[in-house]
Structure formats: C-alpha cells, structure tokens
Amino acid sequence: MRLWRTLLFVPANQRRMLDKLNSLPADGFIFDLEDTVPPAEKANARAMAKEYIAKTPGDKSWVRVNAVPSGYLHEDLAEFVGTPGLAGFVVPKQDSPGDVAAVDRMLASVEVHKGLPAGSTPIIVMIESASGVLSSLQIITAAKRVESVIYAGGEDGDMNVSLGATWSSEGPEMMFVRQFTFVAARAANIKYPLDGVFSNIRDLEGFKRDTTLSKRLGFRGRTVIHPTQIEAANQIYMPTAAEIDYAHRVIKAFDEALARGTASTTVDGKLVDVAMAKTASNILELVATITGRNQQT
C-alpha cells in the first residue's frame, strides 16, 4: 500500500490554485469535484482536473468524485477511469458497505467498458458520519479496491453535523470516532490510514499540535487544505532522529540476543522482545519508504 503523508485538497475548477501544484511538496493531490465545486461548475472542474493531472508528474493525482446520491458520480468515473497519472478516486460520504459496493460495481462497469480489468482502479473511502464510523470495518472491507480510508472529522464538517458534537482536537468530543475509524482501518489491514483536515488555516501551531496527536494515535498521513500545512505535516509524520536511532539500537540488541539464544534483552532500561523489535523494524521501514518517495520527487 502506498504512503501519503500529505494529500492536498484542491478545488478542481480553480486555475490559480492548480497552477501552483508542481511547486508544492505534498506527497499527492486530491482534485476535488465534490463539496468545493458548485453544480454549475462540475463539468468545468472535470475538464480542468484532467488537464492538470496530465501536467502532474508521477501517479500523485487523486480525484474526489461526487457522492453516490448526487447524480454526478457516473459522469465523474467515466471521465477519469484510465487517465494516465490517476492514482485513484477518493469517494466521499461512505455510510454503509452498500455504498462501497455500489461504487465498486459502477466503477467496474466503466473499467470493463474501457478495456481495463475490473477492480484495477484504487479508491480511498471517506468516513463522514456516525453510521459510517460504526460500519467502518465493513465499509473498508466491502471492496478489494479500497486502498485506504480518510477519517473526515474536520471542524464543523459533516461528522460534526452527524454527531451534533462540538469539535475539538484533543478533547473527548471527537476522539472516539477518530480512534474507532483508525482501529477499523488497521483491523482491515490498511497500512497507512489517513487523518482528516484541520480546517483553521490561520492556526498553524494548532495544526502542528493536532498532527502530532494524529501521529501518536497511529496515523501516518492526513489530508490538508492549504500549502502552509504541507511541510509541517511531512516533518511531523517523519520519525525523529531520536526515534530512528533508538530503532536501530533495538534491532541490533535484539539480533545480538537471538545470537545468544534468547529472545529478550533491554535497551535504555526498557524491555525488548519480539514485539518491540517489530515496532522498531516498522519505524525503519517507514523511514525507508519516505526516503524513497523523496528521492523520486
């Protein structure tokens, strides 16, 4: 599965924003056809997204399509399936496994019509409601093409509307749904679930605190809505020098313990056994993945 530390949402009908994409250090981009685009602009947004996907090097371009009930979804899929450079589709408002199954069938039909294997286009599902949270494991596993999941819990967004809760970053109001969605993703073997947007683009320090919390919860990337958020998120989701050093020492100590005929030891006074060695290995694997991505851009 691919790692995305930062996926930048961009309204697909805003040329001024689209012109800046190749100068930005985001791991990828989400060309938005949904909530940021009014109905009269949908066709124009599709055309512009296709134009700029062709200008964006690498398979970094996702398209957020319109939701199943909107009436626009089939046109969105038909326009972009098979487009060179398309990483896949971000599918909003997935409230039940049936929603994913409907998208999967529709997408398979378009793929076959275009001469592509059914199931060949990845999707990222967005969880944006109470029902979506409680059904998140079933939603994520409803189609093999699901590559990742976004916990869409931005301030005063659809999740808040669904819950009727007051938004907060570290408080209890949103923590359950944030953690539940993440745990469901990991239970479904999604390696890199995505955290949602931080809506206040003027509060960079708040964004950094929230992204640090996101990393602590286990997320390895998130969606962002402004260029100023990209570098901060990329840096926070990268393991620190101290974490990397400790991981190397854990692996070394554990290997030495195995050579002595035991499967446990200590590093810096802390127990190290198979589980701790696996955690250290995962950190080093993450570093290698990020380093490899950076070398390609």
C-alpha positions in Angstrom: 0.0 0.0 0.0 1.2 3.5 -0.8 2.1 6.0 1.9 0.7 9.5 1.7 1.9 11.8 4.4 0.1 14.8 2.8 -2.7 14.8 0.3 -3.7 18.3 -0.6 -7.3 19.0 -1.5 -7.6 21.4 -4.4 -10.9 22.7 -6.0 -10.7 21.4 -9.5 -12.2 24.5 -11.1 -9.7 27.0 -9.5 -6.9 27.5 -12.0 -5.0 29.9 -9.8 -4.6 27.1 -7.2 -4.0 24.4 -9.8 -1.1 26.3 -11.3 0.8 26.1 -8.0 0.7 22.3 -7.6 4.0 21.3 -9.0 5.9 23.7 -6.8 4.4 22.2 -3.6 6.0 19.3 -1.6 2.8 17.4 -0.9 3.0 13.6 -1.4 -0.1 13.8 -3.6 -3.1 15.9 -4.6 -6.9 15.4 -4.5 -8.6 17.2 -7.3 -12.0 18.0 -5.8 -15.1 17.7 -7.8 -17.4 17.5 -4.8 -18.1 20.0 -2.0 -15.9 22.8 -3.1 -17.4 22.8 -6.6 -20.9 24.2 -7.2 -23.2 22.3 -9.6 -22.8 24.7 -12.5 -19.1 24.2 -12.4 -19.0 20.3 -12.3 -18.3 19.9 -16.0 -15.6 22.6 -16.0 -14.0 21.1 -12.9 -13.7 17.7 -14.6 -12.1 19.2 -17.7 -9.6 21.2 -15.6 -8.7 18.3 -13.4 -8.0 16.2 -16.4 -5.8 18.9 -17.9 -3.8 19.3 -14.7 -3.4 15.6 -13.9 -1.6 15.4 -17.3 0.8 18.1 -16.0 1.5 16.5 -12.7 4.5 14.1 -12.7 4.1 10.7 -11.2 0.9 8.9 -10.0 0.2 11.6 -7.4 -3.2 12.6 -8.5 -6.4 11.5 -6.8 -9.9 12.7 -7.8 -12.6 13.2 -5.2 -15.8 12.3 -7.0 -19.3 13.3 -6.1 -21.2 11.1 -3.7 -23.5 8.2 -4.8 -26.8 10.1 -4.4 -25.6 13.3 -6.2 -26.3 12.1 -9.8 -22.8 13.1 -10.9 -20.9 10.0 -9.9 -21.1 8.1 -13.1 -20.0 11.1 -15.2 -17.1 11.6 -12.9 -15.9 7.9 -13.1 -16.4 7.8 -16.9 -14.3 10.9 -17.4 -11.3 9.7 -15.4 -11.0 5.9 -15.4 -7.9 5.0 -17.3 -6.5 8.6 -17.3 -2.6 8.4 -17.2 -1.3 9.7 -13.9 -4.5 9.0 -12.0 -3.7 7.4 -8.6 -7.4 6.6 -8.0 -10.6 8.0 -6.6 -11.5 9.5 -3.2 -15.1 8.5 -2.5 -17.0 10.7 0.0 -19.8 10.0 2.3 -19.5 6.2 2.6 -22.1 5.4 5.3 -22.5 1.7 4.7 -21.0 -1.3 2.9 -23.7 -1.0 0.4 -22.4 2.5 -0.6 -19.0 1.0 -1.4 -20.5 -2.0 -3.2 -22.4 0.4 -5.4 -19.3 2.4 -6.3 -17.4 -0.8 -6.9 -20.0 -2.1 -9.3 -20.3 1.2 -11.2 -16.5 1.6 -11.4 -16.1 -2.0 -12.6 -18.6 -1.4 -15.4 -16.7 1.7 -16.6 -13.4 -0.2 -16.4 -14.6 -3.1 -18.5 -16.2 -0.7 -21.0 -12.8 1.0 -21.4 -11.0 -2.3 -21.7 -9.4 -2.3 -18.2 -9.5 -5.1 -15.7 -12.4 -4.8 -13.2 -11.0 -3.7 -9.9 -7.9 -2.1 -11.3 -8.7 1.5 -10.1 -8.0 2.0 -6.4 -10.3 4.0 -4.1 -9.9 5.8 -0.8 -13.2 5.8 1.2 -14.1 8.8 3.4 -15.9 8.2 6.7 -18.0 11.3 7.5 -20.9 10.2 9.7 -21.9 8.3 12.8 -23.2 5.4 10.7 -20.0 5.4 8.7 -17.9 5.2 11.8 -19.9 2.3 13.3 -19.8 0.4 10.0 -16.2 1.4 9.1 -14.7 -2.0 9.2 -17.4 -3.4 6.9 -17.1 -0.4 4.6 -13.4 -0.7 4.3 -13.6 -4.4 3.5 -16.6 -4.2 1.2 -14.4 -4.0 -2.0 -10.8 -5.2 -2.7 -10.0 -2.0 -4.5 -10.1 0.0 -1.2 -6.5 1.3 -0.7 -7.1 3.5 2.3 -9.6 5.4 4.4 -9.9 9.0 5.5 -11.3 9.9 8.9 -13.2 13.0 7.8 -13.5 14.9 11.1 -12.7 18.5 10.2 -14.1 21.2 12.4 -17.9 21.8 11.8 -17.9 19.4 8.9 -20.2 16.5 8.1 -19.1 14.4 11.0 -20.0 17.2 13.5 -23.3 17.6 11.7 -24.0 13.9 12.1 -22.9 13.7 15.7 -24.2 17.0 17.0 -21.0 17.3 19.0 -18.8 20.3 19.5 -15.5 19.9 17.6 -12.2 19.8 19.5 -8.8 18.4 18.7 -7.6 16.7 21.9 -10.9 16.6 23.8 -13.2 13.7 24.2 -15.9 15.1 21.8 -14.4 13.7 18.6 -11.8 11.3 20.0 -13.9 8.2 19.9 -14.9 8.4 16.3 -11.4 9.3 15.3 -9.9 6.3 17.1 -12.7 3.9 16.1 -12.2 4.7 12.4 -8.4 4.3 12.7 -8.7 0.9 14.6 -11.2 -0.3 12.0 -8.7 0.6 9.2 -5.9 -1.3 11.0 -8.1 -4.3 11.6 -8.8 -4.3 7.9 -5.0 -4.3 7.2 -4.9 -0.8 5.9 -1.3 0.0 6.5 -1.5 3.8 6.3 -4.9 5.2 7.2 -5.3 8.9 6.6 -6.4 11.5 9.2 -8.7 14.3 8.0 -8.3 18.0 7.5 -7.6 20.7 10.1 -9.9 23.5 9.0 -8.3 26.6 10.6 -5.6 27.5 8.1 -4.6 30.5 10.2 -3.7 28.4 13.2 -0.5 26.7 12.1 0.5 25.9 15.7 -2.9 24.3 16.3 -2.3 22.3 13.1 1.1 21.1 14.3 -0.4 20.1 17.7 -3.2 18.2 16.0 -0.9 16.5 13.6 1.4 15.4 16.4 -1.6 13.9 18.2 -2.5 12.2 14.9 0.9 10.6 14.7 0.6 9.5 18.4 -2.8 7.9 17.5 -1.1 5.9 14.8 -1.9 7.8 11.6 1.0 8.2 9.2 -0.6 10.9 7.0 -3.5 13.2 6.5 -5.4 15.4 4.1 -4.6 19.1 4.1 -6.3 22.1 2.7 -3.6 24.8 2.5 0.0 24.8 1.2 1.3 26.1 4.6 0.2 22.9 6.2 2.3 20.6 3.9 5.8 21.0 5.2 4.7 20.8 8.9 2.8 17.5 8.3 5.6 16.0 6.3 8.1 16.7 9.0 5.8 15.5 11.9 4.9 12.2 10.2 8.6 11.5 9.6 10.1 9.7 12.6 12.5 11.9 14.5 16.3 11.3 14.6 16.0 10.1 18.2 13.3 7.6 17.1 15.4 6.3 14.2 18.5 6.0 16.4 16.6 4.0 19.1 15.0 1.7 16.4 18.5 0.9 15.0 19.8 0.1 18.6 16.7 -2.0 19.3 17.2 -4.1 16.2 20.9 -4.5 16.9 20.4 -5.5 20.5 17.6 -8.0 19.6 19.7 -9.6 16.9 22.6 -10.0 19.4 20.2 -11.5 21.9 19.0 -14.0 19.3 22.6 -15.0 18.6 23.0 -15.7 22.4 20.0 -18.0 22.3 17.4 -15.7 23.9 14.6 -13.6 22.6 14.6 -10.7 25.0 17.0 -8.0 26.2 17.0 -4.4 27.3 17.8 -1.1 25.6 18.0 2.1 27.7 16.5 0.2 30.6 13.4 -0.9 28.6 12.4 -4.5 27.7 13.0 -5.5 24.1 11.4 -8.7 22.8 9.8 -9.8 19.5 7.0 -7.1 19.6 9.5 -4.3 20.4 11.8 -5.4 17.6 8.9 -5.5 15.2 7.9 -1.9 16.2 11.5 -0.8 15.6 11.5 -2.6 12.2 8.3 -0.8 11.2 9.8 2.6 12.1 12.8 1.9 9.9 10.6 0.6 7.1 8.5 3.8 7.3 11.7 5.9 7.1 12.9 3.9 4.0 9.5 4.4 2.3 9.5 8.2 3.0 13.2 8.5 1.9 12.4 6.6 -1.3 9.4 8.8 -2.1 11.5 11.9 -1.5 14.2 10.7 -3.9 11.7 10.1 -6.6 10.3 13.7 -6.5 
